[in-house]
Amino acid sequence: MYESNNLPNIYASVDYGFQGTEYVFNNDSDYALASLVLSWNLFSGFQNKARKQKAIINGQILQTKEKQLQNNIKLEAIQAFYDLKEKRQSFNSTEKMTNEAESTYTLIERKYKEGIASQLELIDARTSLTNARIRKIISKYDTWISHSEYERVTATYPIENL
């Protein structure tokens, strides 16, 4: 666009009408006027060149911002993936801990019924089991939250489910 400022501009105009002090429409009162105008800015103090360079630089800045945005989106997707992976591993370990706590509680409860274990050991095992189940539930919901964040970042949620 700025390069076109270096080229000449040509304007053409044709007017036809009637003139006079009275409203008379004959050959003596009509007129026709044609004009051709050539306009050329030969020197503008390198303003056009500077504007052209500024436009090129602005285009390069936009391209750089687009690449940066693409890289940020990729980085966010990678972070969401690894967060989801970590949450799944955490859930698997809390699930194992819960299973161990359940088996320990079952064993101590059996010992308590037989009179071998004290009530304090039973209460301690029950508290450990309850805490393990709470951690499992929290870990499960953290995994679901991380999974939904991964779907949001990567736009993989199926539209037909909406």
C-alpha positions in Angstrom: 0.0 0.0 0.0 2.8 2.4 0.9 4.6 1.6 -2.4 1.6 2.8 -4.3 2.2 6.3 -2.9 5.3 6.6 -5.2 3.1 6.2 -8.3 1.3 9.1 -9.9 -2.5 9.6 -9.4 -4.7 10.4 -12.4 -8.1 11.8 -12.0 -10.6 12.4 -14.8 -13.8 14.4 -14.5 -16.6 15.3 -17.0 -19.5 17.7 -16.2 -22.4 18.5 -18.3 -25.2 20.9 -17.4 -27.1 24.1 -18.2 -26.2 27.6 -17.1 -27.8 31.0 -17.3 -30.0 33.4 -15.3 -33.3 31.8 -16.6 -34.4 28.2 -16.8 -34.0 27.8 -20.6 -32.9 24.5 -22.0 -31.5 25.1 -25.5 -28.1 24.9 -27.2 -27.0 28.3 -26.0 -27.4 27.5 -22.3 -25.8 24.1 -22.1 -22.2 23.5 -21.3 -19.7 20.6 -21.0 -16.5 20.5 -19.0 -13.9 17.8 -19.1 -10.7 17.8 -17.0 -7.8 15.5 -16.4 -5.6 15.9 -13.3 -2.2 14.3 -12.8 -0.9 14.3 -9.2 2.5 13.0 -8.4 4.3 13.4 -5.1 7.9 13.3 -6.2 9.5 13.9 -2.8 8.0 13.3 0.6 11.1 13.2 2.7 11.4 9.4 2.7 8.1 9.1 4.6 6.8 6.5 2.3 9.9 4.4 2.7 9.7 4.7 6.5 6.0 3.8 6.5 6.7 0.8 4.4 9.5 -0.4 6.7 7.3 0.2 9.7 4.5 -2.0 8.1 7.1 -4.7 7.4 8.3 -4.6 11.0 4.8 -4.7 12.4 4.1 -7.8 10.2 7.2 -9.5 11.6 6.1 -8.6 15.2 2.7 -10.2 14.6 4.4 -13.3 13.2 6.6 -13.5 16.2 3.7 -13.1 18.6 1.8 -15.8 16.7 4.7 -18.2 17.1 5.0 -17.3 20.7 1.3 -18.0 21.3 1.6 -21.4 19.5 4.6 -22.3 21.7 2.7 -21.2 24.8 -0.2 -23.4 23.8 2.1 -26.4 23.2 3.8 -25.8 26.6 0.5 -25.6 28.4 -0.6 -28.9 26.7 2.6 -30.6 27.7 2.3 -29.3 31.3 -1.3 -30.5 31.5 -0.3 -33.9 30.2 2.5 -34.4 32.8 0.2 -33.1 35.5 -2.4 -35.7 34.5 0.2 -38.4 34.4 1.5 -37.4 37.9 -2.1 -37.3 39.3 -2.8 -40.8 37.9 0.3 -42.2 39.5 -0.6 -40.5 42.8 -4.1 -42.0 42.6 -2.6 -45.5 41.9 -0.3 -45.2 45.0 -3.2 -44.0 47.2 -5.3 -46.9 46.0 -2.6 -49.3 47.0 -2.2 -47.6 50.4 -6.0 -47.9 50.9 -5.9 -51.6 50.0 -3.1 -52.1 52.5 -5.0 -50.2 55.2 -8.1 -52.3 54.6 -6.2 -55.5 54.9 -4.4 -54.2 58.0 -7.7 -53.2 59.5 -9.3 -56.6 58.7 -6.3 -58.4 60.3 -6.4 -56.2 63.5 -10.2 -56.5 63.7 -9.9 -60.3 63.6 -7.2 -60.1 66.3 -9.4 -57.8 68.4 -12.4 -60.2 68.2 -10.1 -63.0 69.3 -8.8 -60.9 72.2 -5.2 -60.6 71.0 -5.2 -56.9 69.9 -6.2 -54.0 72.1 -8.9 -51.5 71.4 -6.3 -48.8 70.9 -4.8 -50.8 68.0 -8.2 -51.3 66.5 -9.0 -47.6 66.7 -5.6 -46.7 65.3 -6.1 -49.1 62.3 -9.6 -47.7 61.8 -8.3 -44.2 61.8 -5.6 -45.2 59.3 -8.2 -46.8 57.1 -10.4 -43.7 57.2 -7.6 -41.4 56.4 -6.4 -43.6 53.5 -10.0 -43.6 52.0 -10.2 -39.8 52.3 -6.8 -39.5 50.6 -8.0 -41.9 47.8 -11.2 -39.8 47.3 -9.2 -36.5 47.1 -6.7 -38.1 44.8 -9.5 -39.4 42.6 -11.1 -36.0 42.2 -7.7 -34.3 41.7 -7.2 -36.8 38.8 -10.6 -35.9 37.3 -9.8 -32.2 37.6 -6.4 -32.7 35.9 -8.1 -34.8 33.2 -10.7 -32.1 32.5 -7.9 -29.4 32.4 -6.0 -31.6 29.9 -9.1 -31.9 27.8 -9.7 -28.1 28.0 -6.1 -27.3 26.9 -6.0 -29.8 24.1 -9.6 -29.3 23.0 -10.2 -33.1 23.0 -13.6 -33.1 24.7 -16.1 -34.6 22.2 -18.7 -32.0 21.1 -21.6 -34.4 20.8 -21.5 -35.0 24.6 -22.6 -31.4 25.1 
